[in-house]
Amino acid sequence: EKVEDAPVRKIELAKCLTIQWAKMYWTSWCWHCNSQKERFWKWAFEFADFTDCDTEKEKCIEAWIQWYPTWVINWEAYPWNKTLDFLAEKAGCEY
């Protein structure tokens, strides 16, 4: 992480991703999922739309989630860990 990456930028990105219907599907046992969550900082994570497939298994089955983490943005699935720049670009958010 760069020092200039203020948590405010990440909070605004998380809010924008939620407004744009972007969602991350994850599990608690997935190392890559936890790494993806850490990119948002602890403050921004609560503003983003994350579905825990351990506790909300039916939602993950309905969304055809096969890999963790998987981002769904504009009805496209993007498996594995993604950079915040990638997520912003795909969702049309500023970052």
N, C-alpha and C positions, 0 to 999 in steps of 0.2 A: 504494500500500500504506500502511496505517496503521502508525504506529510501534508500537502495542500488538499488532500481529499477529505474535506470537512464532513462530519456526519450529516450536516444539513443537506448537502448535495445528494447523499444516499437516501435520506428520508424523502426528499422531493422525487427522486427516481422511483422509489418504492411506491409512493402515492400515485405517480403517473402510470406505472405498470398496472396498478390495480384499476385505475380509471379506464385503461385501455384493455381491460379484461385479460391481462397476462397472469398466468398462474404457474406456480412451481409445485410439482408433485414430488414428494420425498418420503424417506423413512428415517427413523432415528438411528438405525444401525448402519446406515450408509455413510462411509467416510466422505465421499464426494459431495453428498448432500450437506453434511455439516460444514464442509469447506465452502460450499456455495453460500450457505447462510452467513458465514463469517465475513464474506465480501460486503455484506450490507451493514455490518456493525450491529450491535445489539439493539440500538434505538430504531433503526430503520426496519428491522425485521418485522416488528409488530404492525407496520403500515402496509406491508406487501401481502399478497394473497397466496398463502402456502397451504397445501393440503397434505396432511400427514397420512400416508397410506397404511400405516400401522393401525390407526384409530378410525380412519374413514375409508376402509377397504373398498366398499361399494362404489364410491365416487371414482376411485382409481380404476376399477374394473370398467365402469361406464365410459371413462375417458380413454380406454385402451392403453393404459400406461404399462410399458414393458421394461423400461430402464429407469434407474434413479440416479440423480434427479432428472426429471423431464420438465421443461418449460413448454407451455402451450400459449402461443401468442398468435392472434389472428387465425385461429384454427389450424395452425401449423405446430407440429411437435418438434422440439429441439432437445434431444437427450444429452445428458452429461452436464458437467460444470461449464458455465458460460461466463464470459467477462461482462462487467456492467455496461461497457460500451456496446457490446453485441446486443444485449437485452434492450438497451435504449434505442438502438438503431431499428431493431425488428419491431418494436412497439411504437415507434415514432415519438419517443420521449427525448427531452434534452438531458444531457449529462456532461 
